[in-house]
Amino acid sequence: MMSEIANLQPTCIWRNFDALTKVPRPSGHLEKVQQFLLDFARQIGVEAYVDKGNNVVMRKPATAGMENRKTVLMQAHMDMVPQKSPESKHNFETDPIETYVDEEGWVRAKGTTLGADDGMGVAAIMAVMEATDLQHGPIEALITADEETGMYGANDLPTGELNGDILLNLDSETWGKFVIGSAGGINITATLDYKEVETDPEDAALRVILKGLRGGHSGLEIHEGRANANKLMVRFVREAVETCEARLASWSGGNMRNAIPFKAEVVLTVPKENVEAVKALVNDWQADFEDEYKNIEEGIEFFTETVETPKQEVPVEIQDNLIDAIYACHDGVVRMIPSYPDVVETSSNLAIINIKDGKAVLQVLARSSREDMKDYITKTLESCFNMAGMKVETSASYGGWDPNPDSEILHLLKKIYKEQNGEEAIVQVDHAGLECSIILGKYPNMDVVSLGPTIRSPHTAGERCQISSIEPFWKLLKQVLIEAPEK
């Protein structure tokens, strides 16, 4: 059954996006969306297959008279970030996304991420592939797997299979902006195994919950100064330990490496006579946080719940080392790009903390458009965690995408944009990671630009797509296919 968004203009994109929202596709669970895309290609008579990297590849031959044009490879990723509001019961592995149109002209989802990142790119590819009235040269599509968790599909992309001369990455999130460079990234995981100790049976226990933060995309929104739930929580926990004889039993904060954590909770044990002091401390910290993040965070909730006293907790020395590591761990912007002072060069996001049952796991995503600075922030974080006795491992490293301002396809896009919109497009480098650098590493001769419609607050339950940006985006995409340069 189609929803109201299927009738929005242009229907060729919105109808396909609506169909895509019905298919569960959280990162790591892509079997259903892969089959959906293969079935779509078969129904419209387009060649399609799944490659060794679990990516879906499609091909459409040139229309008559356009065979001598360069091959355009359109690229998007099929997975979406599974974030939801605390009250949502949504199951991303089984449930469709419930969409609606708000009063300000945006499409949103009810209590979850929308999946416009990068479902809009996939829907645009589908619209091109099924179009029968569009003039174009040879077209390929690459719809990659598990971009959001480590760009695994791009990293496992086979060489020698794609024919594209031009790569249009459809994963940018501001209409009218062409991205010609992006940051690289690396996952840093610190772990520590410990033997739990018995809790004093006379102690009380409190679950302390911090929620209601904005969260956000750790690349696109890291410079906005949004609060990180883990970094706020550690300030309270440290003082509770120092002044109220609290002990840490467990910690759970954040759930995606590339999302700024909007919620964290800890379970503390505390002498019964100090329970009220802990509650008062929570109130004090809430007031401080609200003052610090005035005009940035508007819905901070910080409160306690009485819970059954756990039988075991973290040993004092381990607890103190972990608190020190979380406190000292760099989170946020390291520095801006000197030649693009409005764009973040290097940052880190303390994304996930899980401390429970004798194991502590801290996960960070670090980003930089410079390899030497990516190495610097990685070693900074390694040093921090090493001093706490933690084992540190890195994974899913990918390099930055070096900008090419003389790109032929960039000049064509700028020309068409100005003709259609009467103004100059913005050209810039992004801090968010894009798969372009990885694809270029395997296909170095491709001419690459990233573009897309306007999407805001990806990786959060507030994700939304601006309806008015889709029509001009589609108009531009069609025209660039018509005017693709000759071989």
N, C-alpha and C positions, 0 to 999 in steps of 0.2 A: 504494500500500500504506500503510495507516494504521500509525502508531507507537503506543507505549504511552500517549502523552499524550492520544490521541483518546478514550480511555475514562475519563479523569478527569471529575469532576463540577464544574460542570454540563457535560454532554457537548455541549450546543448551542454553547457557546463553545469548548471545547477541540477539538472536531472541526473547527470552522472555522479555528482557529489552526493546527492540525496541517496542514490543507490549504494554508494560507498559507505555511507553512515550506517547502513543496515548490516554491514559485514564486520564482525569483530576483528580487530587488527592491532592489538597492543603489541609493542615490541616483544619479540620472543615467541609470539603465537600467531604465525602468519599463514598457516596452511589454508585457512578459509579465504583470505584475500587473494592468495596466489591462484587458487582455483577459480575465484570470481573473475580475475583478470584474464585467465586462460579461456574461460567460458565466453567472456565478452568478445575476445579476439576471434574465437571460432564462429560466433554468431554473426559477426560483421565481415568475415572472410579475410582476416588479416593474419599473417604469419606471426606466431608467438611461441615461446618456449621458456622454460626455467633453466638458467645456466648453473654452473657449479657453485656459484656464490649465493644461490637461492634468489637471484634477481630475475624479474620477468623482463624479457626482451621482446619487442614487437617490431615488425618491419612493414612498410607500406611503399609500394613502388611509385615512381613519379607519374604525375598526370601527363597526358600527351603533350609533347613539345617542351617538356621541362626536364628531360632526362640528363641534360648536360649541366644541371645545377649541382652545387656542392651538397653533400648529404648532411641534413640537419638531424642531430641527435637531441631529442627532448628528454630531460631527466628529472625524476622526482623520486621520493621514497614512499613506500607503501605502509610503513608502520606509523603508529601514533603514540604519544605519551599518555599513559593511563593515570591521569590525576583526577580526583573528584573531591567535592566538598565533604566535610566531616559527616554531614547528615545523609549523604547519598548512599543508597544500597546497590548502586550499579555494579554489575559484574562485567568487566571489559572483555572477558573471554567468551561470553555468551550473549550479552545484551546489545541491542542496537543503540546508537547514540540518539537521544531525543533532542531534536533541533526546534528552534523557534526564531521568529523575527522580532527584535525589540523595537521600541518606539523611535529610536534614533537611527534606524537604517542599518543595523548590524544583525548578522545571523549568529546565534549563540546556541549552546547546549544546556540542558537542564541539569545543573549540578555536576557536570563533568567537562573535561576538555572536549573541544569540538572536533578536532582532527583535521581542521583546515590546513594545519601544518602536518603533512604536506598533501592532504587529500585534495586541496585545490589544484595543486600541480598535477596529480594523477587524473583528476577530472578533466583538466584541460587537454592532457594527452589523449584521453578517451574521446573527447570531442573532435580532435584533429583526426584520429584514426577512423572514426565512423563517418566523417563528413564526406558527402558525395559531390558537393558543389565548390570545393576548395581547390585552387590551383597551387601546386607545390612540386618541388623536386623530390628526390628520394628521401624518405623519412625513416628514422629509427626512433624507438623509445626504449629507455632504460629505467625501469622502476625497481629501485634497490630495496634490499631487506635490512631491517634492524639498524637504520641510520641513527636512531635516537639513543641507542645504548652503546654504540662504539663503532658505527659506520662499518659493520661487519660485511654487509653485502658489497660495498665498494671495495673494501680491503681484499675480498675474495673474488673480485671481478676477474674473469679470465682475460688474458691478452690475446690479440689476434682475431677476435670474433666480431668486434664492432667496426663499422665502416664510416662512422661520422667524421666529417671535416669540421663541423661547427657543433659546439655543445651549448644548448640552452638549458641551464639549470633553473627549474621552476620552483625554487624553495626560498626565495627572498620574500620579505614580508612588508614592504612599503611600496605601493604603486608610485611610479614615476622615478624610482631609484634603480639604477643599474649597478650591480655589485661586480667589481673586477678583482677582488682579492678578499681573503678571509683568514682567520686565525687557525693555527693548528691546535691540537689538544692532546692530553694524555690523562689516563686514569691512574690514580695513586690510591692504593689500598694498604692500610696499616692494620695489622692484627696482633692480638696478644691473648694467649691462652693462660688461664689462671685457675687455681683451685679455690673454690668458694669456701667461706667460713660460716660457721653457724651464727645465726642472729640471736641476740639476747631475747629470750622469750617474753621478757617483761616490756620490751619496746613496742611502741605503736608503729604503724606504717601509714604513709600518705602517698597517694599518686598525685604528682604535681603536673598539670597540663598547661601548655602554652600553645594557643592556636589563634586563628583569625588573621594571621599575617597575609600579605599579598602574594608572597612567593614570587614566581616568575621565571623567565628564561635566563639561565646563568651566563649566556653570551650577550643577548640583546639588551638585557635589563640590569646587568651587574653594576653598571655605572650610576644607577638611579638611587643608590643608597638604601635600598629596601632591606628590612631586617632579616637576618638569618636566625631561624628558631633555635638551632643548636648553639649558636654563639651567644644569644641572649640567655638561654637556659644555663649555660656553664657559669655565668656570673652569679646567678642566684644560688646554684648548687655549691659553689665554692664558699659563699658566705654562710650558707646553711650548715656546711660541714665545720667551718671555723667557729661559728657562734652558737650553734644549736645542737652540737654533738650529733648531727645527722650522719647517716651512713648510706652509701649508694647500693641499692639492690639491683636496679636495672635502668636502662636508658634506651629509648627508641625515638629517633628523630629523622625526618626526611625519608623519601622513597625513590628518588630518581637522581642520578648523578648530574644531569644537566638542568635540574630545576632547583631554584633557591628554596630551601625547606621552609614551609609555612606552619609546621606543627612539630612539636617535640613533647615528650613526656618522660618523666623519671618516677621511679618508686624509691622513696627514702624511708629508712627506719630511723626512729628518733625516740629518746626517752619520753615517756608519756607526759612528764611535767613540761616538756619543751614543744609540745604540739602547737599550742597557741602562738608561741614565738615564731614557729615556722610559717604559720598562716599569716601572721602579721608581716613577716618578711616578704611573703608573696605579694601582699597588698602594696608594700613599699616599692618593690621592684616594678610592679605594674605601673604605678604612678611615674616612676623614673622612665620606663620604656615609652610610655605615652608622651612624656615630655620630650625625650630624645628624638622620637620619630614623628613629632607633630608635623602635619601636612604631608607625611609619607605613608604612615600606617594609621588607619582609622578604626580598625576593628579588633585591637589586641584583647585577647581573653587570657587571663592568667589566674588559675584557681587550683584548689586542692580537693581531693576526694579521699575519704577514709577507706582503706582496704585491709584485707586480712594480712597480718604480718608474715612475710615470707620466711621460710625456714633458713635460707642462706642468703649471703650478701657478698659484695666484693671486699677482699682483704684491704685493710687500711692503706698499706704501701702502694698496692696496685691502683686503688681508688684515687689516691693523691696524684700518682703519676699520670693517670688518664685525664684527670681534671686539668692538670698542668698542660698536657698535650693539646687538649681541646681548646683551652684558653689561649695557648701560644700559636696555634695553627693559623696561618694567614688565611683570611677570607676577604674577598672583594678585589678591587682594582689594585694592581701593583704600579702601573704607569700607563700613560696615554702614548699614542704613536707621535713622535716628534713632528713628523711631516704632515700628519692628519690629527691635529690636537683635539678634535672632537670625538675621536675613535679610540676605544680602549685597545692597548697593545697586549698587555699581560694581566691575567687575573687568576684567581682560584675560588672554588666554591666548595665549602665544607658541607657536602650534600647529605650524607647518610651516616648516622651513628646507631649501632646496635651493640648494647652491652647486656649480656644475659647468659645464665647457665654456663659460666666459666669461659666465655669467649667474648672478646671485645673486637669490633670491626668498625673502622673509620674509613669512609670513602670520599675522595676528593676528585673533582674534575678541574684540571688546570688548563689554561688556554694562553696562547701567545702567537702573534704573527711573526715573531722572530725565533729561530731555533735556539739561539744562545740564551734568550730570556726564558724560553720554555724550559731549557735545562736548568737555568737559575732557580725558577720557582719550584721545579721538581726537587732539586737538591735542598732548597729551603725547607720544603715540607718533609722530605726524608730525614733531614737533620732534626727537625722538631720531634718526629715520631721515634727516631732512634734513641733520643735522650730519654724517652719514656720506656725504653726496653721493648719497643714494638718491632715486629717484622714488617718490612715495607716492600711492596711489589708494585711494578708499573705494568700497564697493559693498554692495548688499543691506541697506541700513539699514532698520530697522523700529522703530517707537515702542513705548514701554511700554504696558501695560494698566493703567489707573487703577482701583483697587478701588471697588466699590459695595457697602458692607456692608448697605444696605437693599434689596438685590435680592430680588424676589418668589420667584424660583426657588431662591435660596440658602436662604430661610426654609423653603420646602417641603422641600428636601433635608435640612436640619438636623432638621426635624420627623420625617421618615420614618426618618432614620438613628437617631435616639434611640428611636423606637418599635421598630425592628427589632433594635437592638444594646444598648439599655439604658444608653447613655452619650452624652455630647455629642460631636459631630464637632469637629475642629480646622478653623478657618478662618484662612487666611493668604495672604500674598503670596509668590511664588516668584522666585528669581533666574534660573532657567532660562527661556529664551524660549519663549513659546507663541504660536500663530497668532491667538489671540483678538483681540489689538490690531489686527492687520491686517484681520481680518474685520469688526470693529467700525467700522473706518475706512470700510468700504464699505457696511455695514449698521448704522448707529449706533443704531437703536432696539431691537436685540436685547438680551435679558436673558441674561447669560453667567455660567456657572460651569464650572470644570474639575475633573474627578475621574478616578479610575482605581484599578485594583488595585495591589498592592505589587510594584514592580520595583526591583532594586538593580543598581548598577554598569553602567548602560546605557553604550553607546559603548565597551565593553571586552569582551574574550573571557570575562570573568567574569560577564557579564549573566545575571540570573536572575529568575524570576517566582515569587512565593509562591503555592502552590496553594491554601492555605486562604483567601486573599483574594478568589478569583474568585467563589465561591458568594455571599457577602454583597454583593459588587459587583453581580452579576447580579440579585439579589433587589431591591436598591435601584433599579436602573435600570428594572426592570419596574414597580415601584410608582410611581415618579415619572411614568411614562407614563400609568398609570391615573389618577393624581391631578392631571395637568397642568391648570392653571387654564383657566377659560372665557375666551373672547375678550371 
